[in-house]
Amino acid sequence: MTDELEVVVNRPFQAHLIKHLFHDRNDLKLASPKSKFPFCEKEWEILFAQDPENSSLLFKHKEKIIGHIAFLPNAEDLYLCYVILLSEYRGKDV
């Protein structure tokens, strides 16, 4: 095991892997203001299935998923969104 942060591509997208990151209503609303609370796996599965270029990245620390970001392309732009980090890791030197 390592103390280093590992970045893993979540492909094919699996919403159940990030569900625990969004158990807090405020965290979900900050990351995705239009998303239903509680976290709806089906809603997120549909969203990521809309474009095969959508990318989901998981952040793992000591084999535990502690964060997530997504890259969503739109025409000539690339959006960084759905950013979340477990509260106990925020402000830490991970």
N, C-alpha and C positions, 0 to 999 in steps of 0.2 A: 504494500500500500504506500501511497505517496501523499504528501501534504499539498502537492501542487494542484492548481485548478485545471481541470480537464474540460475541453469543449468538444461536444459530441453532436453530430448532425442527427436530428430527429426525423429520419426518412426511412420508410414512409411515416408521415406525421401520425403521432399517437398521443391524443389529448390526455389520456389517462396518466401519462408520464408527468404532466405539468399541473394536474388538477390540485394537488396539495399546495402548490405555490399560490393559489388564488382562493384560499379558504376565507380570507378576510375581505369583506365587501369593499372597503376603502382601497385595498391593494388592487383588486380587480378593476375598480372604476378608474384608478389612476392609469393602469396599463391598457384598459380597453373600456372607455366610458359607455359604449353602446351594448356591451355584453350583458347577458342575463346573469343574475345572482340567485341562487348559487351557481358556480361554474357549471356550464352545460357542455359536456364532451361532444355531443352531436353538433351543436352550434359551431364549435371550433373545428371539428372534422370537416364540416361543409365549407367553412371559410377557407381552410388550407387546400381543399380539393378544387377550388375554383380556378387555380392557376398552377400548373406543374412547376413553375419557377419560384413559387413561394418556398421559403426556407425557414426552418425552425432549428435553433441551436440551443442545446442544453448545457448548463454549467454544472459540473460535478466536482465535489470536494469529498475526498475519502469515500468514494463510491456512492455518495448521496447527491441527488439532484437538488441543487440549491438555487438555481436561477434559469432564466430563459430570455431569449430575444428572438425576434423574427425579422426577416428581410422579405418585403413584399414589393415586387416590381409593378410599375404603373407607367406605361408608355416609355418615356426616356428617363424616368426617375426610379430610384430605389429607396423604399421607406424602411427605416429601422423602427420597429414597433413591438408592442407586447413585452416590454422590458419589465422584469421582476427579479428580485433577489430576496430570499428568505430574510425576514427581519433580523434574525440573530447574526446574520453575516454582514449587514449593512454597516458601513463605517469601519469595517475590519480590514486587516491586511491579508487578504486572501489572494 
